[in-house]
C-alpha cells in the first residue's frame, strides 16, 4: 500500500506554528538587526555632525575657554552649543536697527564684488526660500504622469511660474514648478513647469514624501488622500 504524501499546506502551517531552532534564531537575528541598525546609523550621523561642527567652531575660540583645557577628558558638543548661541545672537542683532544697519553695510560691500556678489545673492535667496515660514514652496507633495502617460511619479510642488516664464509657455493655463526627485537620493532629480491641472496634490507631508522616495516605495504613508486623482471607470453592468 502506497503511503499518502503529506499535504504541503499542512506542512507549511506546522512549520509556522512550530518553527525549528534555526528559523527562530534567524528571526531573532533579523529582529535585533531591525532595532539596532537605525539606532547605530542615527548615533553615527549625530556623532559625525557634532564633531564636524566642533571642528569648525572651536578653532575660532581661544583655547583658554575650551572645556578640554580644564578637564582631563574632551567634551563633545561645545562647538555646536557655541554655534547655536552665535546664530541666535546674530538673529537677535538683525532684529534691531543697529544690527540691521551693520548687515546692510556688509551686504553693500559684497554687492561691489563681481564674483562674490552673485554667489552671495544666490545662496541667500535659496536659504530664505527654504526657511521662510510664509512661503509655500516645497511644502506640498503631488503626483504627475512621468515618464509617460499612465505612470505616476512623486513630486514636490514649488511656486507658480514667474510672469516672464509663464508668458513664454505655449499653454495658457496656470503653470507651476515641480521638482521630481530621484530614488534613493532625493537631492537630485528634475525640475520642470507644467499646467497645474496636470498635478495631483496629495495630503501627505513633505517628510512622508521623502521617506516614500528614499525607500523606493517600501515605507508608505499612513493615509494617502489625493485631490482629483483619476479613478478607473466602473465596470459596465453585464448584459442580461
N, C-alpha and C positions, 0 to 999 in steps of 0.2 A: 504494500500500500504506500503510495507516494505521499509524503507529508505535505501539508498545505503551507505555502510560504506565508510569512507574516505580512500583515498589511503595512505598507510603508508609512501610511498616515499615523497608525498607532505607534510605530517605532519612533517617528519624529516627535509625537506627543510625549512619549515616555522619556525621550532624551531631554525635552524641555522641562518636564516635571522632576526628573532625577538626573541632573547633569553629572557628567563624570568629573573626576578631580581636576583633570587638565582643563576642561571647559570652565569650571569655577575659577581656577587660577587665572585663566585668560581674562575672564570678566573682571576679576579683582584688579588685575594689572591695568586694563583699559579704564576702569573707573578711577583708579588713582592717577592715571595719566591725564584724564579729562579735568580732574580737580587741580593737579599740581602744575600742569603746563601753563594755564592762564596766569596763575599766581607768580610763577617763575618769570614769565615774559614781562608781566607788569612790573615786578620788582626790578628786573634788569633794566628796563627802559627808564623807570623812575630814577634808579641809581645813576644811570648814564647822564640823564638830564641834569640832575643835581650837581654831579661832578663837572659837567660841561659849563654850567653857569658859574660855579665856583672858580673854574679856571679863567673865566672872562672877567669876573668882578674882583676877585681877591688881589690880583696884581695892581689894581687901582687904589687899594687901601694900604696905608703904611703897615709894615709887619708888626709894629708895636701894638696895633689894635686887633690883631688876629687872635682868636681864642687858642689856636695851636701854639702860639708863642708862650702862653702862660699855663698850658695844660700838657700833661705827658702824652696825650693822645689827640689825634685830629678830630675836629668837629665838622662833619659834612653838613652842607646846607647854609653855612654862614654867608657865603657869597649870594646865594639865592635870596635869603632874607634881606640883605642889603640892597640887592637889585629891586626887589618888590617895593621896599621903602623908598628907594630913589625914584622909581617910576610914579609912585603915589605922590611924592613931593613935587615932581615935575608937573603932574596933572593939576595939583593944587596951585602951583605958581601960575600956570597958564589961565587959571580961572579968574585972576585979578588983573587989574590994569597994568601993574608994573611987569608982571611976568609976561603978559600978552605983548607988551611993548618990546621986551627983550627978544621974544620969539620972532616977532615981525622983523626986528633988526637983523637977526641971524638969517632969516629967510631972504631978506633983501640982499644980503651978501652972497648967499648961494645962488640967487637968481642972476647974478652977474657972471657966474662961472659957466662957460659954454657947455662943457660936458656934464658937470655935476648937476647943473640946473635941470636937465631933462630926466636924469636918473632920480633925483630927489622928488620931483613932482610926480613922476610915475609911481614910485614906491609909496609916497604919501597918499595918493589917490586910492591905491589898492587897499591900504590899511584902513582908510576912512570908510571905504565901501564895505569892507568885511566886518568891521566892528561897529558900524553905525547901527543904532537902535531904531532909527526912524525909517530906514530903507527897507525894501522888500526883496533885494537881490539874494539869491541862494537861500531863501527861507521857505521855498516850496519845492515839492518833488512832483514830477509828472512823467508821462509816457508819450513817446512819439513812435511813428512807424519807421523803423530803421533797422537794417539797411535796405529793406524792400517792403512794399505793402504787405500787411498781414503779419509782420514780425515787429513786436513791440520792445522798445528799449527804455530803460530808466534814464531820466534826465533831471538836472537841477535847473529850475527856472530862474533866469536872470531878470534884467529890466527890459522895458519896452525899447524898441529901436528908436534912436535919436531921429529928429526930423530930417537931418541930412541923409541918413541911411534909409529911412522909410520912404522918403520921396523918390529914391532911385530904384526901389524894388518894383518889379512888374506887377505883383499882386496888390490890389487896392485895399485888402483887408488889413487889420491891425497886426503889425509884426512884433514878435517877441523873441528875445535871445534865449537860447538854452545851451547848457553845457552837458554833453554826453560823455561821462567818464568811462574809462576802460576798466576791465576786470583783470587782475585783482587790485590794481593800483589806480585809485580814483583821482590821483593828481594829474594824470594825463588823459587826453580824450579829444573831443571835437567840439568846437563852438560854432553855432550857426543860427541864422534867423529863419523863422518860418511863421506862417499865419497862426494867430492864437487859436483859431478854431481847430487846428490840427494837433494841439497839445491837450492831452487828457490830464487834468490836475488830480493828484492824489492827496488824501488827508493824512498821510504818514509824515513824520518829521524828517528833516534832512539827515539826522543821525541814523534813523532806521533805513533810509535810502542808501546811505553809505555802507551800512552793515550788509544790506542786501547785495550790493555790488561787490564788496570786498570778499564776501563768502561765496560768490558765484551762485547766489540763489539758495544756499543751504540754510541761511538764517532768514526766515520770513518774518515780516512784521506781524504783530498780534492780530490786527484787523486792518485790512486794506479796503478802503472805500473809495471808489472812483466817481468823479463827476463827469457824466456824459460818456462813460465807457461804452462803446458799442457792444450790444448783446447779439448773439446769434439768433436768427429768426426762429420762431417756434415751428415745430414740425406741423405741417398741414394735417388736418384730420383725414383719417383713412377713408377712402371711398366706400360707400355702403355696397 
